[in-house]
């Protein structure tokens, strides 16, 4: 793992259209992320937060996508920021903020690693488009955008050719998929480990198989971890909780296995909403999982 980590905060709540998640980067910093990573032995460069404006009107003419203009602007800036940090040879660690920021993170990563594998750790598929989305909330679309599907204002970020290949993507923890997402997943042939597979196979086997997929003929692996992938009992401070999720201990095991495999080249942790949390519990869970994924050990 790269010894230099660059933290980029993105206080984005427009993709979820719900206030509170914009405080996620502050909550994660307050939970001690910088000190935690420095104690493991990393040099941490905190770039601070990107600026997210809040338009008076959420609509953009000609589309049902909420806050499209500002989300596109911020994600373009994020893609450039991630690319700049990778130019320095640093590991980009993006903290959010809602999951719409993933499209900017991945666009930036793809400027350097054209064949990136992606582990999408999430209760949701995030593969809606304007045509299939029930809400028009862009935080339900970033994986589709990263694959090249969606509004041109979003898919053009980072370049139309810089996209993730469906065979290099694995979704872990899914338990809430819209009908359009189910069809899209089947059409694209994307590997999904639902909670059924995790319960039946166990997290060890799921992660072994997932890592085999995302490292096959790729030049790096990106982790996109939505805290709602965990069960709400362990991570209550999220905007779209879904019961029956991955446990705290299973999540640590997954992160520990990623650390042991030494395959990650970028990561993001998103959807921490302190307004819906208890005593900053979810941000603390996020920081603890970051410790595991960056190699923290008890002994």
N, C-alpha and C positions, 0 to 999 in steps of 0.2 A: 504494500500500500504506500502511496505517495506520502512523504513525511510532512508536506506542506498542505494545509487545508484552507481554502478560502470560503468563508461563510457569506452568503448573499441572502439578505432578508427581503421578502416581497410581501408587504402587508396588503394583500389583495383580498377583497371580499365581494367584488363585483361579479365574479363567476358563479358564486353561490347565491348572490342577491340576498345576503343576510349578514347584518353587522355582527361583529365580535371576532370573526376569524381573521380580520385584519390585525388583531392584537396578538396573533399567534407568534410572530417572530420575537416580540418583546417577552412573551411568556416563556418561550424556549430559552432565551438568553437569561432571564431571571432564574430559570431552573438550573443554570450553571453549565451550559453547553461548552463554553470556551474553556473554563477551568477543567472540566471533565476530559476534554480532548488533550489539553496540555498535560494533564497528569498521566495520560497514557504515553506521552512522549512526542506528540505532534506539535508543530509550529502552526499556530492558528492566525490567519489574517482575516479580520472581520471587516468586510466592506460596508457594513451598515445596511440600510434599507433603500430600495428603490422608491421613488415617489409615485404614489397612486392617487390620481384625482378622482373626485366623485361628481360626475355629471348630474345635472338636475333631471334630465330625461334619460330613461334607460333604453329607449328604442332607437334603432338606426333604420332609416328609410329603406324599404325593400327587403327586410329580414325580420324574423321573430327573435333573433339572438339578442339577448340583453347586454347592454354596455359594450357592444362589439368594438367600437372605435377605441375606447380607452384600454380595453383588454388587449387589443392588437398592439397598441402603442407600448404598453408596459412589457408585453412578452417580446417585442422586438428589442427593447432595451435590455431585457433579461438575457436573451440569446447572445447579444453582443457582450454583456458582462461575463457570462459563462465562458464564451470563447476567449475573451481577454485573459481570464484567470488560467485557462488551459494553455494559452500561449506562454505563460510564465512557468508552466510546468507544475501548476498547483491542482489539487483535487477540489473541484467545485462541490460545495455542500449548500444546497438551497433550502431555505426554511420559509414556510408559508403560514398564513395565506391559504386560499382555497386551491383546489387541484387544477384550476385552469392554468396555473403558472407552469405546469409540466410541459406544455407545448413549447414554451420559450426555453426552458431548461434543455429539453431534448434537442431543439433546433440548434442551440449553441454547441452542445456536445457533438452533434453530427458534423460540425465544421471541421472537427479534428479526427473523429472516429466514425468513418463513413458506414461502417457495418456493425453498429452497436446492438448488443442484445439488451433486452429490457425485462426486468422483473417488476410487475405491476401488483403491488401488495395492497389489496383494496377489497371492500365489500361490494364494490360496484365495478362495472366494466368500463365506464367512461368512454363509450364508443358510440354515443349518439351523434347525430348531425341535426341540422335545422329541420330536416324532413321527419326525423324520428323522435326528436326530443319532446317530451310532454310539457316541459316548463320553459324552454329557451335559455336555460342556465348553462353557461359555457363550461362550468366545472364538470359537467357530465359528458364532455366531448374531447378532452385533450389527447386521449390515446388514438381516437379516430383521426384527429388532425395530424398526429405524429406519423400515422400510416399513410397520410396523403388524402384523406377524405374530409370534406367539410367546406366551409366558406373560404373563398380565395384569400380574403384578408388575413385568415389564420394559417392556411396551408402554405402561403407564400413566405411566411417568416422563416428565414434561414435558407430560402431557395426551394423551389418546387421539386428539385431532384434529391434534396437531402431529406430522405424519409427512412423510417424504420421498416424493415421487412417483417411481414406477419409471422414467418417461420422462426423469427428471432425473439418473439414476444411470449411471455408466460404470465398469466394472471393467477394470483394466489389469494384465496380467501373469499371468492365471489359467492354472494348469496342474495343479491338483488339485481336482476337484469331486466331492462325493459324489452318488450317484444322485438323492437327493431334491432337492439343490440344482440339478441340471441341469433337472429338471422344473419347479422353481419359477422359474428364470430364464426358461425358455421361456414359461411361463404369464404371467409379468409383462412379458415383452417387454423385458427389460433388456439393454442393449448391453454385450457382453463382448469385449475384445480379448485373446485368448489369446496365448501365445508364438508360435503359428503366424502370427497376423495381424501381430505385431510383427516377426517374421523376414521375412515376405513383403512387408509394406507399408513397414516402416521406422518408427522412433519418431517422426520428424517428422510424417508423415501421420497416424499414430495419434493423436498429441496434437492436431493440428489438428482432426481429426474429433471427438475427445473434448470439446475445449473448445467446439466449436460446439453439441454436445448439452447440456452442463451450463450453458451461458450462455443458452440459448434460453428466454425468458420466465421467467428466474429472477431472484432479487434478491441473489445472492451464490453463492460456490462454496466448498465445504469439501473439503480434502484429507485423506484418511485413508490414511496411508502405513505399511504393515506392512513391516518390513525383510526379511521373507522373500520379498517380491516380487522382491528382487534375487537373483542367483545366489549359492549358498552360498560360492563361491570368493571373492566380494567381501564378503559379509556372513555369516560363519559362525556368529555368536553369536545364533542364533534357535532357538526350541523346535521348530519344525516345518519344517526346511529341505526344499526340493524342487529337485532338480537341473534345469538348463536354464532358469535364470531370466534376468531383465533384467540387463544388464551395468551396471557402475559408470558408464561413460561415457554409456550410453543414459539412465540415471536422471538424471544431471546435465543432459542435454539436455532431458528432460521437465520438470525443475524450472525450468530457464532459460526455457523457453517459457511456463510458467505465470507467471513473474516478468514477462516482457515483455508478456504479455497483461493483467497487472494486474487479475486477476479474483478472487483469493483473499480471503476474508473470515474464514477460520478454518482451523486445521490441527491435526493430531496425528501424532506419530511413535511407533510402538509395537513391542513384541515384541523389544526389545534384551535379551538374556540374557547378562550378563557371565560367568556360570559356564561357558557353552558357547563362549565367545569366545577369541580369541587377541590378547593385548596391547591389549584394548579396541578392536579394529579396527572392530567393527560400530557401536559408539557414535560413533567418529570418522567413519565413513561417514554416519551419521545427521546429525551436526553439519555435515559438508561439504554434504550435500544441503539442509539448512536454509539454509546460506549461499546456495546457488544459488536456492532458491525465494524468498528475500527480496532478491534482486537483486545479489548479490555478483558482481563482474566482474574478469577478469584485467587488462583495460585500461580 
